[in-house]
Amino acid sequence: MNKKEYYLQELKKLKDWKPYLLQESQLPGRRANLELLQAAVDLGSERLFNELRRYDARRAPTNSPYEFLAMCGVVGLGKLIIEGEERYFNELRCYASDSRWRIREGVAFALQIVGKKSPKKLLEEMEEWKKGNPYEKRAVAAGLCEPGILKEKWFIKRVFEMLDTMTSSVENIKDRQDEGFRVLKKGLSYCWSVAVVSFPQEGKKYMEKWIQYKDQDIGWIMKENLKKNRLQRMDASWVAGMKANLD
């Protein structure tokens, strides 16, 4: 029995989950209990998710056990969307700009739930999000660049197009000390590598274009992606050549 299966059994025994979720959240700490989160999302209801989402930044500050409750509620929106409640996309988009990084990560998890079940639906929604603020763009990148949904070439090609558009937008952001810009930049610094290894023939072309681009922050994004072991395993000689171009 793995951890998620264990938590599924434990939650089924309980009427009120909140005390257990708080106790087993692993917060404060470096890593929230993601196995418990997955179990809670699998078993949870719309009523529960909406109740947990009431734990805003004031009631559930960063790294507190109560933040874990809010995260479960936000990730649960992905489950509701694939069950037909697409109106929750709007609320999920709002959480993409939450001040708490775990809640923003929860948005990406929720989008990945949608992508595994309905990739076309996810892409349609992300076409709108990619036009939004830097936080929303980061959510698009993190939500799409997940190995579990990067399976079909038609899907991956659309992901490259979105990453390309959002990378291009970096140059037009004037305030590069802004927190939203920092979050987007950090997200793009790993998402490209995740997408490229899923379809190297297409992805290398996109990265090569940006590696030649003369923008300091875009250069940093590309350099960080080239550091990832997944690219090294994919094609070490290509990585070495691209690093030389950047240097």
PAZAPA-4460 file (N, C-alpha, C; in steps of 0.05 Angstrom, whole numbers, plus 32768, in hexadecimal, padded with zeros to 4 digits):
% residues 247
    n_x    n_y    n_z   ca_x   ca_y   ca_z    c_x    c_y    c_z   seq   type   mol
   8011   7FE8   8000   8000   8000   8000   8012   8019   8000     1      M     A
   800E   802B   7FEC   801D   8043   7FEC   8010   8058   7FFE     2      N     A
   801D   806F   8000   8013   8084   8013   7FF7   808E   800B     3      K     A
   7FF3   8092   7FF1   7FD9   809D   7FE9   7FC3   8089   7FF0     4      K     A
   7FC8   8070   7FEB   7FB4   805B   7FF2   7FAE   805B   800F     5      E     A
   7FC3   805E   801F   7FBF   805F   803C   7FAD   8076   8044     6      Y     A
   7FB3   808E   8039   7FA3   80A5   8040   7F86   80A3   8036     7      Y     A
   7F82   8096   801F   7F67   8091   8016   7F57   8081   802A     8      L     A
   7F64   806D   8035   7F56   805C   8049   7F51   806C   8063     9      Q     A
   7F64   807C   806B   7F60   808C   8084   7F4A   80A0   8081    10      E     A
   7F49   80AE   806A   7F35   80C3   8066   7F19   80B7   8065    11      L     A
   7F17   809F   805B   7EFD   8092   8059   7EF1   808C   8075    12      K     A
   7F02   808B   8089   7EF9   8085   80A4   7EEE   809E   80B2    13      K     A
   7EF4   80B5   80A7   7EEF   80CF   80B5   7ED6   80DD   80AA    14      L     A
   7EC8   80EA   80BC   7EB2   80FC   80B4   7EBD   8118   80AF    15      K     A
   7ECD   8122   80C1   7ED9   813C   80BE   7EF7   8139   80B8    16      D     A
   7EFE   8141   80A0   7F1A   813D   8097   7F2D   8152   80A1    17      W     A
   7F23   816A   80A8   7F35   8180   80AC   7F4A   817B   80C2    18      K     A
   7F43   8170   80D9   7F58   816B   80EE   7F6D   8159   80E4    19      P     A
   7F66   8144   80D4   7F79   8131   80CA   7F8B   813E   80B5    20      Y     A
   7F7F   814E   80A3   7F8F   815C   808F   7FA3   816F   809B    21      L     A
   7F9B   817D   80B0   7FAD   818F   80BE   7FC4   817F   80CC    22      L     A
   7FBD   816A   80D9   7FD0   815A   80E8   7FE5   814E   80D5    23      Q     A
   7FDC   8144   80BE   7FEE   8136   80AB   7FF8   8147   8094    24      E     A
   7FF5   8161   8096   7FFC   8173   807F   801A   8174   807A    25      S     A
   802A   816F   808E   8047   8172   808E   804F   818F   808D    26      Q     A
   803D   81A1   8093   8043   81BD   8095   8041   81C6   80B2    27      L     A
   8053   81D8   80BA   8068   81E5   80AA   807D   81D1   80A3    28      P     A
   8089   81D5   808C   809E   81C3   8082   80A4   81CA   8065    29      G     A
   80B7   81BB   805A   80C0   81C1   803F   80AD   81B5   802A    30      R     A
   80A0   819F   8031   808F   8191   801E   8074   818A   802B    31      R     A
   805F   8194   801F   8044   818D   8028   803F   816F   8021    32      A     A
   802C   8163   802E   8026   8147   802B   8016   8143   8011    33      N     A
   8024   8140   7FFB   8016   813E   7FE1   8006   8125   7FDD    34      L     A
   800F   810F   7FEA   8000   80F6   7FE8   7FE5   80F9   7FF5    35      E     A
   7FE4   8107   800C   7FCB   810C   801A   7FBA   811F   8009    36      L     A
   7FC6   8133   7FFE   7FB7   8145   7FEC   7FAA   8136   7FD6    37      L     A
   7FB8   8124   7FC9   7FAD   8115   7FB3   7F95   8104   7FBC    38      Q     A
   7F98   80F8   7FD4   7F82   80E8   7FDE   7F69   80F9   7FE4    39      A     A
   7F6E   8110   7FF0   7F58   8122   7FF7   7F49   812C   7FDE    40      A     A
   7F58   8131   7FC9   7F4C   813A   7FB0   7F3C   8123   7FA3    41      V     A
   7F47   810B   7FA4   7F39   80F4   7F98   7F1E   80EF   7FA6    42      D     A
   7F1D   80F2   7FC0   7F05   80EB   7FCF   7EF3   8103   7FD5    43      L     A
   7EFE   811B   7FD2   7EF0   8133   7FDB   7ED8   813B   7FC9    44      G     A
   7EC7   814C   7FD5   7EAF   8155   7FC7   7EB1   8173   7FC1    45      S     A
   7E9F   817C   7FB1   7E9D   8199   7FAB   7E99   81A9   7FC4    46      E     A
   7E88   819F   7FD5   7E83   81AD   7FEF   7E9C   81AF   7FFF    47      R     A
   7EAB   819A   8001   7EC4   819A   8011   7ED8   81AD   8005    48      L     A
   7EDD   81AC   7FEA   7EF0   81BD   7FDE   7EEA   81DA   7FE1    49      F     A
   7ED0   81E1   7FDF   7EC8   81FD   7FE3   7ECC   8206   8000    50      N     A
   7EC8   81F4   8012   7ECC   81FA   802E   7EEA   81FF   8034    51      E     A
   7EFB   81EE   8029   7F18   81F1   802D   7F23   820A   8020    52      L     A
   7F17   8212   800A   7F21   822A   7FFC   7F1C   8243   800B    53      R     A
   7F0C   8242   8020   7F07   825A   8031   7F1F   8261   8042    54      R     A
   7F33   8250   8043   7F4B   8256   8052   7F5D   8267   8041    55      Y     A
   7F58   8282   8043   7F68   8295   8033   7F83   829A   8040    56      D     A
   7F92   82AD   8034   7FAD   82B2   803E   7FAD   82BC   805B    57      A     A
   7F98   82C9   8063   7F97   82D3   807F   7F93   82BC   8092    58      R     A
   7F80   82AA   808C   7F7A   8293   809E   7F8E   827D   809B    59      R     A
   7F9B   827B   8084   7FAD   8265   807E   7FC6   826F   8071    60      A     A
   7FD7   827C   8081   7FF0   8287   8075   8003   8272   806B    61      P     A
   8016   827B   805C   802A   8269   804F   8038   8258   8064    62      T     A
   803A   823E   805E   8048   822A   806D   8039   8222   8087    63      N     A
   8021   822A   808A   8011   8221   80A1   8001   8209   8099    64      S     A
   7FFA   81F7   80AC   7FE9   81E0   80A5   7FCF   81E8   8098    65      P     A
   7FC5   8200   809E   7FAB   8208   8092   7FAF   820E   8074    66      Y     A
   7FC7   8215   806C   7FCC   8219   8050   7FC7   81FF   8040    67      E     A
   7FCD   81E9   804D   7FC8   81CF   8041   7FAA   81CB   803B    68      F     A
   7F99   81D4   804D   7F7C   81D1   8048   7F75   81E0   802F    69      L     A
   7F7F   81F9   802D   7F78   820A   8016   7F83   81FD   7FFC    70      A     A
   7F9B   81F1   7FFE   7FA7   81E5   7FE6   7F95   81CD   7FDD    71      M     A
   7F8C   81BD   7FF0   7F7A   81A7   7FE8   7F61   81B1   7FDA    72      C     A
   7F56   81C7   7FE4   7F3E   81D2   7FD8   7F43   81DC   7FBB    73      G     A
   7F5A   81E9   7FB7   7F61   81F4   7F9D   7F66   81DD   7F89    74      V     A
   7F75   81C9   7F91   7F7B   81B3   7F7F   7F61   81A4   7F78    75      V     A
   7F4F   81A3   7F8C   7F35   8196   7F87   7F25   81A2   7F71    76      G     A
   7F2A   81BC   7F6B   7F1C   81C8   7F54   7F22   81BA   7F3A    77      L     A
   7F3A   81AF   7F37   7F40   81A0   7F1F   7F2E   8188   7F1C    78      G     A
   7F29   817A   7F32   7F16   8164   7F31   7EFA   816D   7F29    79      K     A
   7EF1   8183   7F35   7ED6   818D   7F2E   7ED4   8194   7F11    80      L     A
   7EE9   81A0   7F06   7EE8   81A8   7EEA   7EE5   8190   7ED8    81      I     A
   7EF4   817B   7EDD   7EF1   8164   7ECB   7ED7   8155   7ECF    82      I     A
   7EC9   815B   7EE5   7EAF   8150   7EEA   7E99   8161   7EDD    83      E     A
   7EA1   8176   7ECF   7E8E   8187   7EC0   7E8A   81A2   7ECB    84      G     A
   7E95   81A9   7EE1   7E91   81C3   7EEE   7EA6   81D7   7EE4    85      E     A
   7EA5   81DE   7ECA   7EBA   81EE   7EBE   7EBA   820B   7EC8    86      E     A
   7EA5   8213   7ED6   7EA5   822E   7EE1   7EBB   8233   7EF5    87      R     A
   7EC6   821D   7F00   7EDB   821F   7F14   7EF6   8227   7F07    88      Y     A
   7EF8   8227   7EED   7F10   8231   7EE0   7F15   824E   7EE9    89      F     A
   7EFF   825E   7EEA   7F02   827B   7EF1   7F0E   827E   7F0D    90      N     A
   7F04   826E   7F20   7F0F   8271   7F3B   7F2B   8266   7F3D    91      E     A
   7F31   8251   7F2E   7F4C   8246   7F2E   7F5F   825B   7F23    92      L     A
   7F57   826A   7F0F   7F68   827E   7F04   7F6F   8294   7F18    93      R     A
   7F5C   829A   7F29   7F62   82AE   7F3E   7F77   82A4   7F51    94      C     A
   7F76   828B   7F58   7F8A   827F   7F6A   7FA6   827F   7F5E    95      Y     A
   7FA8   8281   7F44   7FC3   8281   7F37   7FD3   8299   7F41    96      A     A
   7FC6   82AE   7F4A   7FD4   82C6   7F54   7FD4   82C8   7F72    97      S     A
   7FCE   82B2   7F80   7FCE   82B2   7F9D   7FEA   82B9   7FA8    98      D     A
   7FEB   82C5   7FBF   8004   82CD   7FCB   8014   82B5   7FD5    99      S     A
   8006   829E   7FD9   8013   8286   7FE4   801C   8274   7FCE   100      R     A
   8036   826C   7FCE   8041   825D   7FB8   8034   8241   7FB6   101      W     A
   802D   8235   7FCD   8021   821B   7FCC   8005   821B   7FC0   102      R     A
   7FF7   8231   7FC3   7FDD   8233   7FB6   7FE1   8236   7F98   103      I     A
   7FF5   8246   7F90   7FFA   8248   7F73   8003   822D   7F68   104      R     A
   8011   821D   7F77   8019   8202   7F6E   8000   81F1   7F6D   105      E     A
   7FEE   81F5   7F7F   7FD4   81E6   7F7E   7FC5   81EB   7F65   106      G     A
   7FC7   8203   7F5A   7FBA   8209   7F41   7FC5   81F8   7F2B   107      V     A
   7FE0   81F6   7F2A   7FED   81E5   7F16   7FE4   81C8   7F19   108      A     A
   7FE3   81BE   7F31   7FD9   81A3   7F36   7FBD   819F   7F2B   109      F     A
   7FAC   81B3   7F30   7F90   81B1   7F27   7F8F   81B1   7F08   110      A     A
   7F9F   81C1   7EFB   7F9F   81C2   7EDE   7FA9   81A7   7ED3   111      L     A
   7FBC   819B   7EE0   7FC6   8181   7ED7   7FB1   816B   7EDA   112      Q     A
   7FA0   816D   7EEE   7F8A   815A   7EF0   7F78   815D   7ED8   113      I     A
   7F72   8176   7ED0   7F61   817A   7EB8   7F6F   8170   7E9F   114      V     A
   7F89   8175   7E9D   7F98   816D   7E85   7F99   814F   7E81   115      G     A
   7F9A   8140   7E97   7F9C   8123   7E94   7F81   8117   7E8A   116      K     A
   7F6C   8125   7E90   7F51   811B   7E89   7F47   8128   7E6F   117      K     A
   7F4D   8142   7E6C   7F43   8150   7E54   7F57   8164   7E4A   118      S     A
   7F6C   815B   7E3C   7F81   816E   7E33   7F77   8184   7E21   119      P     A
   7F63   817F   7E10   7F58   8194   7DFF   7F4B   81AA   7E0F   120      K     A
   7F3C   81A2   7E23   7F2F   81B6   7E35   7F44   81C7   7E43   121      K     A
   7F5A   81BA   7E4C   7F6F   81C9   7E5A   7F7B   81DE   7E47   122      L     A
   7F82   81D5   7E2F   7F8F   81E7   7E1C   7F7D   81FF   7E15   123      L     A
   7F64   81FA   7E12   7F51   8210   7E0C   7F51   8225   7E22   124      E     A
   7F51   821C   7E3A   7F51   822E   7E51   7F6C   823D   7E53   125      E     A
   7F81   822F   7E4E   7F9C   823B   7E51   7FA1   8250   7E3C   126      M     A
   7F93   824E   7E25   7F96   8263   7E11   7F8E   827E   7E1C   127      E     A
   7F7B   827F   7E2F   7F73   8298   7E3B   7F86   82A0   7E52   128      E     A
   7F8E   828C   7E62   7FA0   8292   7E79   7FBA   829D   7E6F   129      W     A
   7FC4   8294   7E59   7FDF   829C   7E50   7FE0   82BA   7E49   130      K     A
   7FC9   82C6   7E46   7FC7   82E3   7E41   7FC7   82F3   7E5B   131      K     A
   7FC6   82E5   7E72   7FC3   82F3   7E8B   7FDD   82FD   7E97   132      G     A
   7FDC   8301   7EB2   7FF3   830C   7EC0   8009   82F7   7EC3   133      N     A
   8021   82FF   7ECC   8037   82EB   7ECE   8030   82D3   7EDF   134      P     A
   8021   82D6   7EF5   8019   82BF   7F05   8009   82AB   7EF5   135      Y     A
   7FF6   82B6   7EE5   7FE5   82A5   7ED6   7FF5   8296   7EC0   136      E     A
   8008   82A4   7EB4   8019   8298   7EA0   802A   8281   7EAC   137      K     A
   8033   8286   7EC4   8042   8271   7ED2   8031   8259   7ED7   138      R     A
   8018   825D   7EDE   8005   8247   7EE2   8001   8237   7EC9   139      A     A
   8000   8245   7EB2   7FFD   8237   7E98   8015   8225   7E94   140      V     A
   802D   8230   7E98   8046   8221   7E93   8047   8208   7EA5   141      A     A
   8042   820D   7EBF   8044   81F7   7ED2   802E   81E2   7ECF   142      A     A
   8016   81EC   7EC7   8000   81D9   7EC3   8003   81C8   7EAB   143      G     A
   800F   81D3   7E96   8012   81C4   7E7D   802B   81B2   7E7C   144      L     A
   8040   81BB   7E89   805A   81AD   7E88   805C   8198   7E9E   145      C     A
   804D   8183   7E9A   804C   816D   7EAC   804E   8153   7E9B   146      E     A
   8062   8142   7EA1   8067   812A   7E90   804D   8119   7E8C   147      P     A
   803C   8119   7EA0   8024   8108   7E9F   8010   8111   7E8A   148      G     A
   8012   812A   7E80   7FFF   8133   7E6C   800E   813A   7E51   149      I     A
   8028   813A   7E51   8037   813F   7E39   803B   8125   7E2A   150      L     A
   8026   811B   7E1E   8026   8101   7E11   8023   8102   7DF2   151      K     A
   8010   8112   7DE9   800A   8113   7DCD   8018   812B   7DBF   152      E     A
   8022   8126   7DA7   8032   813B   7D9A   8022   8154   7D94   153      K     A
   8009   8151   7D8D   7FF8   8168   7D88   7FF6   817A   7DA1   154      W     A
   7FF4   816D   7DB8   7FF1   817C   7DD1   800C   8189   7DD7   155      F     A
   8022   817B   7DD5   803C   8186   7DDB   8042   819E   7DC9   156      I     A
   803B   819C   7DB0   8040   81B3   7D9E   8031   81CC   7DA7   157      K     A
   8019   81C9   7DB1   800A   81E0   7DBB   8017   81EB   7DD4   158      R     A
   8022   81D9   7DE4   8030   81E2   7DFD   8049   81F2   7DF5   159      V     A
   8058   81E9   7DE1   806F   81F9   7DD8   8066   8214   7DCF   160      F     A
   8051   8216   7DC0   8047   8230   7DB7   8041   8243   7DCE   161      E     A
   8034   8237   7DE3   802E   8248   7DFA   8047   8250   7E09   162      M     A
   8059   823E   7E0D   8072   8245   7E1A   8081   825A   7E0B   163      L     A
   8080   8258   7DF0   808E   826B   7DDF   8081   8287   7DE3   164      D     A
   8067   8288   7DE3   8059   82A2   7DE7   805F   82AE   7E02   165      T     A
   805F   829D   7E17   8064   82A8   7E32   8081   82B0   7E36   166      M     A
   8093   82A1   7E2A   80AF   82A9   7E2B   80B4   82C4   7E1D   167      T     A
   80A6   82C8   7E07   80A8   82E1   7DF8   809E   82F8   7E09   168      S     A
   8089   82F3   7E1A   807E   8308   7E2A   8091   8312   7E40   169      S     A
   80A5   8301   7E46   80B9   8309   7E5B   80C6   8324   7E54   170      V     A
   80CD   8326   7E3A   80DB   833E   7E31   80CB   8358   7E35   171      E     A
   80B0   8355   7E35   809F   836C   7E37   8097   8374   7E53   172      N     A
   80A0   8364   7E67   809A   836B   7E83   80AF   837F   7E8D   173      I     A
   80A6   8397   7E93   80B8   83AC   7E9A   80C4   83A9   7EB6   174      K     A
   80B2   83A2   7EC9   80BB   83A1   7EE5   80C5   8384   7EEB   175      D     A
   80DF   8381   7EE8   80EA   8366   7EEB   80F2   8360   7F08   176      R     A
   80EB   8372   7F1A   80EE   836C   7F37   80D3   8364   7F43   177      Q     A
   80BE   8364   7F33   80A4   835D   7F3C   80A3   833F   7F43   178      D     A
   8094   8338   7F58   8092   831C   7F61   8085   830B   7F4C   179      E     A
   8072   8315   7F3E   8065   8305   7F29   8079   82FE   7F13   180      G     A
   808A   8311   7F0C   809E   830C   7EF7   80B1   82F6   7F01   181      F     A
   80B9   82F8   7F1A   80CB   82E4   7F26   80BF   82C8   7F25   182      R     A
   80A5   82C6   7F2B   8097   82AC   7F2B   8096   82A1   7F0F   183      V     A
   808F   82B2   7EFC   808D   82A9   7EE0   80A9   829F   7ED6   184      L     A
   80BD   82AF   7EDC   80D8   82A8   7ED3   80E1   828E   7EDF   185      K     A
   80DB   8289   7EF8   80E3   8270   7F05   80D4   8259   7EF9   186      K     A
   80BA   825D   7EF3   80AB   8247   7EE7   80B5   8240   7ECB   187      G     A
   80BB   8254   7EBB   80C6   824E   7EA0   80E2   8242   7EA1   188      L     A
   80EF   8245   7EB8   810B   823B   7EBA   810C   821D   7EBC   189      S     A
   80F5   820F   7EBF   80F6   81F2   7EBF   80E1   81E6   7EAB   190      Y     A
   80CC   81F6   7EA5   80B7   81EB   7E95   80C0   81E4   7E78   191      C     A
   80D1   81F5   7E6D   80DB   81EF   7E52   80E8   81D3   7E51   192      W     A
   80F8   81CD   7E64   8106   81B3   7E63   80F3   819C   7E65   193      S     A
   80DE   819F   7E75   80CA   8189   7E78   80BC   8185   7E5D   194      V     A
   80B5   819A   7E4F   80A8   8198   7E35   80BB   818D   7E20   195      A     A
   80D3   8196   7E1F   80E6   818E   7E0A   80EC   8171   7E0B   196      V     A
   80EF   8165   7E22   80F5   8148   7E23   80DE   8137   7E1A   197      V     A
   80C6   8143   7E19   80AF   8134   7E10   80AD   8133   7DF2   198      S     A
   80BA   8146   7DE4   80BA   8147   7DC7   80D3   8156   7DBE   199      F     A
   80EA   814A   7DC0   8104   8158   7DBB   8106   8164   7DA0   200      P     A
   80FD   8156   7D8C   8100   8160   7D70   80F4   817B   7D6D   201      Q     A
   80DD   8180   7D79   80CF   8199   7D77   80DA   81AD   7D8B   202      E     A
   80DE   81A3   7DA4   80E5   81B5   7DBA   8100   81C2   7DB7   203      G     A
   8113   81B3   7DAD   812E   81BE   7DA9   812E   81D8   7D98   204      K     A
   811D   81D7   7D83   811C   81EF   7D71   8113   8208   7D80   205      K     A
   80FF   8204   7D91   80F5   821B   7DA1   810B   8225   7DB4   206      Y     A
   8117   8213   7DC3   812C   821B   7DD6   8144   8228   7DC8   207      M     A
   814C   821D   7DB1   8162   8229   7DA3   815D   8246   7D9B   208      E     A
   8144   824B   7D94   813D   8267   7D8C   8141   827A   7DA4   209      K     A
   8138   8271   7DBB   813A   8282   7DD3   8156   8284   7DDE   210      W     A
   8166   826F   7DDA   8181   8270   7DE3   8191   8285   7DD4   211      I     A
   8189   828A   7DBB   8196   829F   7DAB   818C   82BB   7DB2   212      Q     A
   8177   82BD   7DC2   816A   82D7   7DC7   817A   82E8   7DDB   213      Y     A
   817B   8301   7DD6   818B   8313   7DE6   817A   8321   7DFB   214      K     A
   8172   8312   7E0F   8164   831D   7E26   816F   830F   7E3E   215      D     A
   8178   831D   7E52   8186   8311   7E69   8174   82FD   7E78   216      Q     A
   815B   8304   7E7C   814A   82F2   7E8B   8141   82D9   7E7B   217      D     A
   813D   82DD   7E61   8137   82C6   7E50   8150   82B4   7E4F   218      I     A
   8167   82C0   7E4E   8180   82B0   7E4E   8182   82A0   7E68   219      G     A
   817B   82AC   7E7E   817B   829E   7E98   8168   8286   7E98   220      W     A
   8150   828B   7E8D   813B   8276   7E8B   8146   825E   7E7C   221      I     A
   8152   8263   7E65   815D   824E   7E55   8175   823F   7E63   222      M     A
   8186   824F   7E6F   819D   8243   7E7D   8193   8231   7E94   223      K     A
   817F   8239   7EA2   8175   8228   7EB8   8169   820E   7EAD   224      E     A
   815B   820F   7E97   8150   81F7   7E8B   8166   81E4   7E82   225      N     A
   817B   81EF   7E77   8192   81DF   7E6E   81A0   81D0   7E85   226      L     A
   819C   81DA   7E9D   81A8   81CD   7EB4   8199   81B4   7EBD   227      K     A
   8181   81B0   7EB3   8170   819A   7EBD   817B   817F   7EB2   228      K     A
   817C   816C   7EC4   8186   8151   7EBD   8175   8144   7EA7   229      N     A
   815B   814B   7EA6   814A   813F   7E91   8154   8145   7E75   230      R     A
   815E   815E   7E71   8169   8165   7E57   8184   8158   7E52   231      L     A
   8194   8156   7E67   81AE   8149   7E65   81AA   812C   7E5C   232      Q     A
   8197   811E   7E68   8191   8103   7E61   8187   8100   7E44   233      R     A
   8178   8115   7E3C   816C   8114   7E21   8182   8116   7E0C   234      M     A
   8194   812A   7E0F   81A8   812F   7DFA   81BE   8140   7E06   235      D     A
   81D2   8133   7E11   81E8   8141   7E1F   81F8   8153   7E0C   236      A     A
   81FD   814A   7DF4   820D   815A   7DE1   81FE   8173   7DD9   237      S     A
   81E4   8171   7DD5   81D4   8189   7DCE   81D4   819D   7DE5   238      W     A
   81D1   8193   7DFD   81D1   81A5   7E15   81EC   81B3   7E16   239      V     A
   8202   81A5   7E12   821C   81B1   7E14   821F   81C7   7DFE   240      A     A
   8215   81C2   7DE6   8216   81D6   7DD1   8205   81EF   7DD8   241      G     A
   81EE   81EB   7DE3   81DD   8201   7DEA   81E8   8212   7E01   242      M     A
   81F5   8204   7E14   8202   8213   7E2A   8219   8224   7E1F   243      K     A
   8228   8219   7E0C   823D   8228   7DFF   8233   8241   7DF1   244      A     A
   821C   823F   7DE4   8210   8256   7DD6   8208   826B   7DEA   245      N     A
   81FD   8263   7E01   81F5   8276   7E15   820D   8284   7E21   246      L     A
   8222   8275   7E26   823A   8281   7E33   8248   8295   7E1F   247      D     A
***
